[in-house]
Amino acid sequence: MNLLVVSVGIRDADHCISHWLTTGLQAAGHTLFGFDPLTVTEVFGWSGAQRLLQQVVVGRHIDRVLCFPPYDMIDPVTATAIRALGVPIIGLRYDDGIFVAGYQGPRLAHLLTESAGICDLVGTTCEAAQTEAARLGIPDMELWPLPISTTPFPTADVPKRYDVSFIGPAMLNRERPSPRPGLVLRLQAAGIDVHVWGSQWSEVVGLRSGSAGTRLSHAEM
């Protein structure tokens, strides 16, 4: 089966969910193609990126589109055009645990319904989000359990080396800038010893020399 993965994580070596998902699907015998709409938007603009997405679906003979997170990667017009080709769109929501814990009422309802008009089927990693979606009458949201241990990560009995350690990519993108670099820079400017690991941090202007490491292995973590 030809699968098109629409995600900003498809190009990021630190994006663990993208890594697990793509590796597992390839091991199952599927052919995967990747499409990062934000990167393409930087070149062709939003409307151009959406047109190119439709062309990729046709040109690569895509059978299924997997979109994660499914909030703002595909616009409704493009989704309708893709589904008209007989290609279903499956959305994978992996941040719902944060949303359910931090929002309620109309705001939470809005967040949970964002992908309803885009996707034929939505998977959420959060059981509480699925329950709330059912209460709100949001159709086609299924529980998508991830193989993540809930056991607290063991801490090593070693002296502290830094005030703050941040592990994850800098997420540099002109179309949708992340607050991560600015936050780290402000902490360092306040005299806090912050050390970061992950992709793109070496490109952050103003980061204190020697405070950015590379990607960590599981043992190093």
Secondary structure as UniProt FT lines:
FT   STRAND          2..6
FT   HELIX           8..11
FT   TURN            13..14
FT   HELIX           16..27
FT   TURN            28..29
FT   STRAND          31..35
FT   HELIX           37..59
FT   TURN            60..61
FT   STRAND          64..67
FT   HELIX           76..84
FT   TURN            85..86
FT   STRAND          89..93
FT   HELIX           96..102
FT   HELIX           105..113
FT   TURN            114..118
FT   STRAND          121..124
FT   HELIX           127..136
FT   STRAND          141..143
FT   STRAND          164..167
FT   HELIX           180..189
FT   TURN            190..191
FT   STRAND          194..197
FT   TURN            199..200
FT   HELIX           201..203
FT   TURN            205..206
FT   TURN            209..210
FT   STRAND          212..213
FT   TURN            218..220
//
